[in-house]
């Protein structure tokens, strides 16, 4: 969810697929905080997926407290010149 401020990205190479989890400290500046193998995460509603998001948020709090990440509903607040497909 957008209010979590956690973003995931999935590099396509090399297999097996992974997801990286991070939060934006500023526009165009993503801090990667965790990663998981895609097969372990299952679907977006799984306990493993929720655990990965929780872990990312906890790492942020440990490393950057009291600073908060960007938590906006508009994707343009995170990335310049974004084109969603």
ABEGO torsion letter per residue (X at the ends): XAAAGBBBBBBAOBOBBBBBBBBBABBGBBBBABBBBAAAAEBAABAAAAAAAAAAAAAAAAAAOABBBBBBABAAAABBGBBBX
